[in-house]
Amino acid sequence: MVSLITYFGVVHSVFYRSKVSLRSLYYLLAAIWIVSFALAVPLSLYQAATNAPGPIECEVRYCGKVVEWITFSFACITLLLTVFLTGFVLISLYWFHYKAMKNGIEVPEVTTRARIRLTWTFFALVIICFIELFPVGMLIGFDRSKQFPN
């Protein structure tokens, strides 16, 4: 989300100054937290139900695989969406810089620093995606019920 705010601030600065306020950013932040919480609570309850007794009964053979796939799907969607949005913003900022330099327009130093920071952030996100998703994706088909019988 920070990359999109950077994108609008640099590429569409008139729109950013006229439409985006601190209050709207707070509303957006609150909406992100509410949606994250609404997705995390049911998944955590079902993950806990596979490991400990409680109000929700769920056997590892049936419910465990569904919870693993749903959790993995959410992780893939959120991490890859973040990488794609950040990549789009990064390419747009470099294209904006290229067009400005080609037309002889001076690019502010703030834009250059934002591009450099976003480049490092993008590479860190790609590495985090591989570190997070690859081991989980490899283990998702592993049947724990055969290894650890009840």
Salt bridges, closest charged atoms under 4 A:
GLU59 OE1 - ARG61 NH2 2.67
GLU68 OE1 - LYS65 NZ 3.88
GLU68 OE2 - ARG144 NH2 2.64
